[in-house]
Amino acid sequence: AVSGVAHQLTERTANLERLRSRLDVWRASTPAAGTVPCPRVAHLRLVQVSFGYPGAEKPALDRLDLEVVRGELLGIVGRTGAGKTTLSRIVLGLLTPDTGEVLIDGVPRDEIDPADWHRRIAWVPQEPRLVRGSIADNVRFLRPDITDQAVGQAITAAGLAGEVDAW
């Protein structure tokens, strides 16, 4: 059993190193980070946003205009390849539009401190996956600077405190 666990740890370490190296490449390829604080998000606006993947016949998004205000519920539906995932990645800041602008409370997202922006947003994919480890590891998700207190606050805010306490 110990040998099996050691083998699993070795595999996980290799995968984690591959993930970290890809994150490093991605971080190196992103433009200089903004410095404007993001104390809240009350209004998100996309203005004429276009994005095309290399080699694609047509853009995934073509001059998209979108406004969302705090508290508004929005469903994004469409066929495979319609641009739903591309849109979410642009809003999250994982992709930069080829043209157009993403505004957060009137401030271009590129000017906002990315760490501050990422503290204000969350994304749950269609098929969520958990990382191996504790609940806290999954809440932190590769952000070791998040304190245990902040993890507890996030669990409470998500309405999961009762279930986590029961575990």
C-alpha positions in Angstrom: 0.0 0.0 0.0 2.9 2.4 0.9 4.5 1.6 -2.5 1.2 2.4 -4.3 0.8 5.7 -2.5 4.5 6.6 -3.2 3.9 5.9 -6.9 0.7 8.0 -6.9 2.6 10.9 -5.3 5.3 10.6 -7.9 2.8 10.8 -10.7 0.9 13.7 -9.0 4.2 15.6 -8.5 5.1 15.2 -12.2 1.6 16.4 -13.3 1.8 19.4 -10.9 5.2 20.4 -12.3 3.8 20.2 -15.8 0.9 22.3 -14.8 3.1 24.9 -13.1 5.4 25.1 -16.1 2.4 25.7 -18.4 1.2 28.4 -16.0 4.6 30.0 -16.1 4.5 30.0 -19.9 1.1 31.5 -19.9 2.1 34.2 -17.3 5.1 35.1 -19.4 3.0 35.5 -22.5 0.5 37.8 -20.9 0.8 41.6 -21.2 2.0 43.7 -18.3 -0.5 43.5 -15.4 -2.7 46.4 -14.5 -2.5 48.1 -11.2 -5.9 49.7 -10.7 -7.7 48.2 -7.6 -11.0 46.4 -8.1 -12.9 47.0 -4.8 -16.2 45.7 -6.3 -17.8 44.6 -9.5 -21.1 46.3 -10.1 -21.1 46.5 -13.9 -19.4 44.4 -16.6 -19.4 45.6 -20.2 -17.9 44.2 -23.4 -17.7 46.6 -26.3 -17.2 45.3 -29.8 -15.2 42.3 -28.5 -13.8 40.0 -31.2 -11.5 37.0 -30.8 -10.2 34.5 -33.3 -8.2 31.3 -32.7 -5.1 30.8 -35.0 -6.1 28.9 -38.1 -9.8 29.2 -37.6 -12.0 30.2 -40.6 -14.0 32.7 -38.7 -13.7 34.4 -35.3 -15.1 32.7 -32.2 -16.5 36.1 -31.2 -17.2 38.9 -33.7 -17.9 42.5 -32.4 -19.8 41.3 -29.3 -21.5 43.9 -27.1 -22.7 42.7 -23.7 -23.7 44.4 -20.4 -24.2 42.7 -17.1 -25.0 44.4 -13.8 -24.5 43.0 -10.3 -27.4 40.8 -9.3 -28.5 40.1 -12.9 -28.8 36.5 -13.9 -27.5 35.6 -17.4 -27.7 32.3 -19.2 -25.3 31.8 -22.2 -26.4 29.1 -24.5 -25.5 28.0 -28.0 -24.2 25.2 -30.1 -20.7 23.8 -29.8 -18.3 26.3 -31.2 -20.6 29.3 -30.7 -18.1 31.1 -28.5 -19.5 30.4 -25.0 -16.2 29.2 -23.5 -14.2 31.9 -25.4 -16.5 34.5 -23.9 -16.1 33.2 -20.4 -12.3 33.1 -20.8 -12.2 36.7 -22.0 -14.3 37.8 -19.1 -12.1 35.9 -16.7 -9.0 37.5 -18.2 -7.6 34.2 -19.5 -7.8 35.4 -23.1 -7.3 38.9 -24.4 -9.7 40.1 -27.2 -8.2 40.7 -30.6 -10.3 43.9 -30.7 -12.8 45.6 -28.4 -12.7 46.3 -24.8 -13.8 44.6 -21.5 -14.8 47.2 -18.9 -15.2 46.6 -15.2 -17.2 49.5 -13.7 -16.0 51.6 -16.6 -12.3 50.6 -16.2 -10.6 48.6 -18.9 -9.9 45.1 -17.5 -6.3 45.3 -18.7 -5.7 48.2 -16.3 -7.2 46.3 -13.3 -4.8 44.5 -10.9 -5.3 40.8 -12.1 -4.9 39.4 -8.5 -7.6 41.8 -7.3 -9.8 40.9 -10.3 -9.5 37.2 -9.6 -10.4 37.7 -6.0 -13.8 39.1 -7.2 -14.8 36.4 -9.6 -15.4 32.7 -9.7 -16.0 30.2 -12.5 -17.6 26.8 -12.3 -17.2 24.8 -15.5 -19.8 22.6 -16.9 -17.9 19.6 -15.6 -16.3 20.7 -12.4 -13.2 18.7 -11.2 -11.7 18.5 -7.8 -8.0 18.4 -7.2 -6.7 15.6 -5.0 -6.3 16.9 -1.5 -8.4 18.6 1.2 -11.4 20.8 0.8 -9.1 23.7 1.6 -6.8 22.7 -1.3 -9.7 22.8 -3.7 -10.9 26.2 -2.4 -7.4 27.6 -2.7 -6.8 26.0 -6.1 -3.1 26.7 -6.6 -3.2 30.0 -4.6 -1.2 29.1 -1.5 -1.4 32.7 -0.2 -5.1 32.3 0.7 -5.4 31.9 4.5 -7.4 29.3 6.4 -9.7 32.0 7.6 -10.4 33.1 4.0 -11.0 29.5 3.0 -13.6 29.3 5.8 -15.2 32.5 4.7 -15.5 31.2 1.1 -17.0 28.0 2.3 -19.6 29.9 4.4 -20.3 32.3 1.5 -21.0 29.3 -0.8 -23.4 27.9 1.7 -21.4 24.8 2.3 -20.3 25.3 5.9 -22.9 22.8 7.3 -21.8 20.1 4.9 -18.1 20.7 5.5 -18.6 20.7 9.3 -20.5 17.4 9.0 -17.6 15.8 7.1 
